[in-house]
Amino acid sequence: MDKYFLVVMIMLVGGMVIGITQTPPRLELFYGGLAGALILIAYTTAKNRREHQQLRRERRDSRRR
Protein backbone atom coordinates (compact mmCIF):
# COMPACT_ATOMS: atom_id res chain seq x y z
CA MET A 1 0.00 0.00 0.00
CA ASP A 2 1.30 3.44 -0.81
CA LYS A 3 2.13 5.88 1.96
CA TYR A 4 -0.80 8.12 1.10
CA PHE A 5 -3.28 5.25 1.15
CA LEU A 6 -1.91 4.15 4.51
CA VAL A 7 -2.41 7.64 5.96
CA VAL A 8 -5.97 7.80 4.63
CA MET A 9 -6.67 4.32 6.05
CA ILE A 10 -5.42 5.39 9.49
CA MET A 11 -7.70 8.45 9.38
CA LEU A 12 -10.69 6.31 8.40
CA VAL A 13 -10.05 3.87 11.24
CA GLY A 14 -9.65 6.77 13.67
CA GLY A 15 -12.97 8.20 12.54
CA MET A 16 -14.60 4.81 12.99
CA VAL A 17 -13.25 4.56 16.55
CA ILE A 18 -14.45 8.06 17.40
CA GLY A 19 -17.87 7.38 15.91
CA ILE A 20 -18.47 4.11 17.75
CA THR A 21 -17.16 5.27 21.16
CA GLN A 22 -19.43 8.31 21.43
CA THR A 23 -22.58 8.18 23.55
CA PRO A 24 -24.88 7.46 21.74
CA PRO A 25 -22.79 5.87 18.96
CA ARG A 26 -22.78 7.78 15.69
CA LEU A 27 -23.33 4.90 13.36
CA GLU A 28 -23.25 7.04 10.20
CA LEU A 29 -19.66 8.03 11.03
CA PHE A 30 -18.72 4.41 11.74
CA TYR A 31 -20.32 2.96 8.62
CA GLY A 32 -19.05 5.82 6.47
CA GLY A 33 -15.49 5.07 7.61
CA LEU A 34 -16.03 1.36 7.07
CA ALA A 35 -17.30 1.94 3.53
CA GLY A 36 -14.37 4.24 2.78
CA ALA A 37 -11.88 1.67 4.09
CA LEU A 38 -13.44 -1.10 1.98
CA ILE A 39 -13.38 1.08 -1.14
CA LEU A 40 -9.73 1.96 -0.48
CA ILE A 41 -8.78 -1.70 -0.03
CA ALA A 42 -10.61 -2.69 -3.22
CA TYR A 43 -8.92 0.11 -5.18
CA THR A 44 -5.42 -0.76 -3.99
CA THR A 45 -5.99 -4.46 -4.65
CA ALA A 46 -7.11 -3.74 -8.21
CA LYS A 47 -4.20 -1.36 -8.75
CA ASN A 48 -1.65 -3.93 -7.54
CA ARG A 49 -3.24 -6.64 -9.67
CA ARG A 50 -2.97 -4.46 -12.80
CA GLU A 51 0.70 -3.69 -12.03
CA HIS A 52 1.55 -7.37 -11.55
CA GLN A 53 -0.24 -8.34 -14.75
CA GLN A 54 1.71 -5.70 -16.66
CA LEU A 55 5.01 -6.97 -15.22
CA ARG A 56 4.09 -10.56 -16.13
CA ARG A 57 3.29 -9.50 -19.69
CA GLU A 58 6.62 -7.69 -20.01
CA ARG A 59 8.56 -10.68 -18.67
CA ARG A 60 6.69 -13.09 -20.95
CA ASP A 61 7.29 -10.89 -24.01
CA SER A 62 11.00 -10.50 -23.24
CA ARG A 63 11.46 -14.30 -23.08
CA ARG A 64 9.84 -14.80 -26.47
CA ARG A 65 12.32 -12.55 -28.24
C-alpha positions as CSV (number, residue, x, y, z in Angstrom):
1,M,0.0,0.0,0.0
2,D,1.3,3.4,-0.8
3,K,2.1,5.9,2.0
4,Y,-0.8,8.1,1.1
5,F,-3.3,5.3,1.2
6,L,-1.9,4.2,4.5
7,V,-2.4,7.6,6.0
8,V,-6.0,7.8,4.6
9,M,-6.7,4.3,6.1
10,I,-5.4,5.4,9.5
11,M,-7.7,8.5,9.4
12,L,-10.7,6.3,8.4
13,V,-10.0,3.9,11.2
14,G,-9.6,6.8,13.7
15,G,-13.0,8.2,12.5
16,M,-14.6,4.8,13.0
17,V,-13.3,4.6,16.5
18,I,-14.4,8.1,17.4
19,G,-17.9,7.4,15.9
20,I,-18.5,4.1,17.8
21,T,-17.2,5.3,21.2
22,Q,-19.4,8.3,21.4
23,T,-22.6,8.2,23.6
24,P,-24.9,7.5,21.7
25,P,-22.8,5.9,19.0
26,R,-22.8,7.8,15.7
27,L,-23.3,4.9,13.4
28,E,-23.3,7.0,10.2
29,L,-19.7,8.0,11.0
30,F,-18.7,4.4,11.7
31,Y,-20.3,3.0,8.6
32,G,-19.0,5.8,6.5
33,G,-15.5,5.1,7.6
34,L,-16.0,1.4,7.1
35,A,-17.3,1.9,3.5
36,G,-14.4,4.2,2.8
37,A,-11.9,1.7,4.1
38,L,-13.4,-1.1,2.0
39,I,-13.4,1.1,-1.1
40,L,-9.7,2.0,-0.5
41,I,-8.8,-1.7,0.0
42,A,-10.6,-2.7,-3.2
43,Y,-8.9,0.1,-5.2
44,T,-5.4,-0.8,-4.0
45,T,-6.0,-4.5,-4.7
46,A,-7.1,-3.7,-8.2
47,K,-4.2,-1.4,-8.8
48,N,-1.7,-3.9,-7.5
49,R,-3.2,-6.6,-9.7
50,R,-3.0,-4.5,-12.8
51,E,0.7,-3.7,-12.0
52,H,1.5,-7.4,-11.5
53,Q,-0.2,-8.3,-14.8
54,Q,1.7,-5.7,-16.7
55,L,5.0,-7.0,-15.2
56,R,4.1,-10.6,-16.1
57,R,3.3,-9.5,-19.7
58,E,6.6,-7.7,-20.0
59,R,8.6,-10.7,-18.7
60,R,6.7,-13.1,-20.9
61,D,7.3,-10.9,-24.0
62,S,11.0,-10.5,-23.2
63,R,11.5,-14.3,-23.1
64,R,9.8,-14.8,-26.5
65,R,12.3,-12.6,-28.2
